[in-house]
């Protein structure tokens, strides 16, 4: 593969750059998300942060950059920096129906938690609550595609931990539902490609496996059971690799540095004595004009 090979490329290596436009100070500004980084194009970020430190109002773009950086830091430290008992999985819920964190609500939680304390710990907690609430409010207003990037970052970093912990809350259940839906759609598309109405006839079940387990597909009677890690959504689905030329892709084995050539493990479908059989395959694919195809 050209450009060097990375056995386990970063999930965002295969995701095209996103161009975002925001109204900021009455003017349309541009930001880009690429390779996991958010970049502002119409601001001198460091200079404006310095002015904000002296009391100047922060422009909307800067608020966005600060909120995104805060979220990435929280994901990196596993949620240790989050206040009010929030976890990194709660970040997946930001902006969803019913999600409405406000500075006042989070501040009230802080008051209840530390109502017997009048010392520095109380003051520090209130500041953390206010700052967190402000960041969450900004993230809630992000376009859906950016909230998805946030969710993918959480799933990629902490999906294996969630599997080991076997615990579920709101954000964790949302993450599992996202992965189940994406895997089911990819398998259904692959079955449809095989013809004979397999896509509509077969039931699809998704089970999550640990990081040391190989993704696999099992077929019994009229049910296809797909066993993949939670991080499948970030490491396969986000690359739009779920189904390539009618083959369901279960895992990315390796990829070129620019993520234009990828070696994958997948499954095609055949029939044996009237029964559906999943046939394991390992093959190379490349992307041209935004479309993946098997490399000859």
JOMO-V936060 format. One record per pair of residues at least 12 apart in sequence whose C-alpha atoms are under 7 Angstrom apart, sorted by the first residue. I is the first residue (numbers start at 1). J is the second residue. D is the distance in whole Angstrom. If there is no record, write none. Layout:
i=I j=J d=D
i=I j=J d=D
This chain:
i=1 j=256 d=6
i=1 j=261 d=6
i=2 j=256 d=6
i=3 j=256 d=6
i=3 j=257 d=5
i=3 j=258 d=7
i=4 j=256 d=5
i=4 j=257 d=5
i=5 j=254 d=7
i=5 j=255 d=5
i=5 j=256 d=4
i=5 j=257 d=6
i=6 j=254 d=6
i=6 j=255 d=6
i=6 j=256 d=6
i=6 j=257 d=6
i=7 j=253 d=6
i=7 j=254 d=4
i=7 j=255 d=6
i=8 j=253 d=7
i=8 j=254 d=6
i=9 j=255 d=6
i=11 j=234 d=6
i=11 j=235 d=5
i=12 j=35 d=5
i=12 j=36 d=6
i=13 j=35 d=6
i=13 j=259 d=6
i=14 j=239 d=5
i=14 j=259 d=5
i=15 j=238 d=7
i=15 j=239 d=6
i=17 j=32 d=7
i=17 j=33 d=6
i=17 j=34 d=5
i=18 j=32 d=6
i=18 j=33 d=5
i=18 j=34 d=7
i=19 j=31 d=6
i=19 j=32 d=5
i=19 j=33 d=7
i=20 j=32 d=6
i=24 j=59 d=6
i=24 j=60 d=5
i=24 j=61 d=6
i=25 j=59 d=7
i=29 j=42 d=6
i=30 j=42 d=7
i=38 j=65 d=7
i=45 j=62 d=7
i=64 j=138 d=6
i=67 j=135 d=5
i=67 j=138 d=7
i=67 j=139 d=7
i=74 j=88 d=7
i=75 j=88 d=6
i=75 j=154 d=6
i=83 j=128 d=7
i=83 j=129 d=6
i=84 j=106 d=7
i=84 j=109 d=7
i=84 j=110 d=7
i=88 j=154 d=7
i=89 j=154 d=7
i=89 j=171 d=5
i=89 j=172 d=6
i=90 j=171 d=5
i=92 j=150 d=7
i=92 j=151 d=5
i=92 j=171 d=6
i=93 j=171 d=6
i=94 j=139 d=7
i=94 j=140 d=5
i=95 j=140 d=4
i=95 j=141 d=7
i=101 j=133 d=6
i=101 j=136 d=7
i=101 j=137 d=7
i=102 j=133 d=6
i=102 j=137 d=7
i=103 j=130 d=5
i=103 j=133 d=5
i=103 j=134 d=6
i=106 j=129 d=6
i=106 j=133 d=6
i=107 j=126 d=6
i=107 j=129 d=6
i=107 j=130 d=6
i=110 j=125 d=7
i=110 j=126 d=6
i=110 j=129 d=7
i=152 j=234 d=5
i=155 j=230 d=7
i=155 j=231 d=6
i=155 j=234 d=7
i=156 j=231 d=5
i=156 j=234 d=6
i=159 j=230 d=5
i=159 j=231 d=6
i=160 j=210 d=6
i=160 j=211 d=6
i=163 j=210 d=6
i=176 j=230 d=7
i=179 j=230 d=7
i=179 j=233 d=6
i=180 j=206 d=6
i=182 j=237 d=7
i=184 j=204 d=6
i=186 j=242 d=5
i=186 j=243 d=5
i=186 j=248 d=6
i=187 j=248 d=6
i=189 j=243 d=7
i=190 j=243 d=6
i=190 j=246 d=5
i=190 j=247 d=6
i=190 j=248 d=6
i=191 j=269 d=7
i=193 j=246 d=5
i=194 j=246 d=7
i=194 j=269 d=6
i=202 j=222 d=5
i=202 j=223 d=6
i=202 j=224 d=7
i=203 j=222 d=6
i=203 j=223 d=5
i=203 j=224 d=6
i=204 j=223 d=6
i=204 j=224 d=5
i=204 j=225 d=6
i=205 j=224 d=6
i=205 j=225 d=5
i=205 j=226 d=6
i=206 j=225 d=6
i=206 j=226 d=5
i=206 j=227 d=6
i=207 j=226 d=6
i=207 j=227 d=5
i=207 j=228 d=7
i=208 j=227 d=6
i=208 j=228 d=5
i=208 j=229 d=5
i=208 j=230 d=6
i=209 j=227 d=6
i=209 j=228 d=6
i=209 j=229 d=5
i=210 j=229 d=6
i=211 j=229 d=7
i=215 j=227 d=5
i=215 j=228 d=5
i=215 j=250 d=6
i=215 j=251 d=7
i=216 j=228 d=7
i=217 j=278 d=7
i=219 j=277 d=7
i=219 j=278 d=7
i=228 j=250 d=7
i=236 j=251 d=6
i=236 j=252 d=7
i=244 j=292 d=6
i=244 j=293 d=6
i=245 j=293 d=6
i=247 j=266 d=6
i=247 j=267 d=6
i=247 j=268 d=5
i=248 j=266 d=5
i=248 j=267 d=5
i=248 j=268 d=7
i=249 j=264 d=7
i=249 j=265 d=6
i=249 j=266 d=4
i=249 j=267 d=7
i=250 j=265 d=6
i=250 j=266 d=5
i=251 j=264 d=6
i=251 j=265 d=5
i=251 j=266 d=7
i=252 j=264 d=5
i=252 j=265 d=6
i=253 j=265 d=7
i=260 j=286 d=6
i=260 j=287 d=5
i=261 j=285 d=6
i=261 j=286 d=4
i=261 j=287 d=7
i=262 j=284 d=6
i=262 j=285 d=5
i=262 j=286 d=6
i=263 j=283 d=6
i=263 j=284 d=4
i=263 j=285 d=6
i=264 j=282 d=6
i=264 j=283 d=6
i=264 j=284 d=6
i=265 j=281 d=6
i=265 j=282 d=5
i=265 j=283 d=7
i=266 j=280 d=6
i=266 j=281 d=5
i=266 j=282 d=6
i=267 j=279 d=5
i=267 j=280 d=5
i=267 j=281 d=6
i=268 j=280 d=7
